[in-house]
């Protein structure tokens, strides 16, 4: 293990409406990046908790990462976007 991020956010499942909002946000983002020809969608893992989008993965370049982040920010209901994406040529991958 080279790095650990502590972004723990406990999901309140007592409110089923918010839970389904999170699912819709994640699915919307997945669909958007699948449609975008300049994004390698398989390189990303997306989770949404309490309308906060967590993006993890490996971006081919800064432009691709910017596109993914922009897509996430422009989804209705998203309160915050956190990226844990590293670039393909990042030294931490060696």
N, C-alpha and C positions, 0 to 999 in steps of 0.2 A: 504494500500500500504506500503510495507516494503522497496522496493528499486526501483529506477528509473534510467535507463541508457539513456544517451543522445548520441546516435550514429546516429543522423539524417543525411541522405544522400539523396538529392533530385535527383530523376531519370530524366535524360534528355530524354524525349520521342520523341524529334525531330529526333533522330538517331535510327530508327527502327531496324537497324542491331544490335546495342548494346543491345537493349531491348530483342531481340530474343536470343542473346548470353546468357543473364542472365537467361532466361527461360530454355535454354538447360542445363546450368550448374546446376540449381536447380533440374531439372528432372533427370539428370545424377546421382547426389548425392542421391536423393531419391531412385532410382533404385539400386544403389550400396549398400545402407544400408538395403534395403529390402532383397537383396540376401545374406547378411552376417548373418549367424545363431547366432552369438554372440552379435547381436545388436537388441534391441527392437525398431524397426523402428517407431512404433506408438508414442513413447515418444518424438519425435523430430519434430520441425517446422523449415523449411528451407526457407530462402529468399535470393535472390541474387540481388544486386543493383550495377551497374557499375563494374561488375566482382568481387565484394566483397561479400563473402558468410557469412550470418548471421545464426548461428545455435542456436536455443533456445530449451529448454526442460529439461528433467530429465533423467540422466544417472543412470543405476543400479550400476555402479562402475567405477573406474578410467580406467580400461582396455577398457570398452565399449566406454567411452568418447574418449580415444586415437584412437580407431579404426575409429570412426566417423570423427575425425579431420584429420587423415591420409587419409581417403577416399576423403575428401573435398580438401585437399592440392594437391592431385594427379590428379585432373581434369584439363585438358588442358584449358587455358584461365583464370583460377582463379588467381587473383592478391593478395588476402588477405582473411584470414578466421578469423572471430570473433566469439567467443563462449560465449553464455550467458546461458550455461547449468550448472545446479547444480546437485549434487549427490543425490541419493534417500534418503540417511541417513543424509543429510545436516541439521544442526540445524535451518537454516532459513525456512525450510519447516514446522516447528512446530508452 
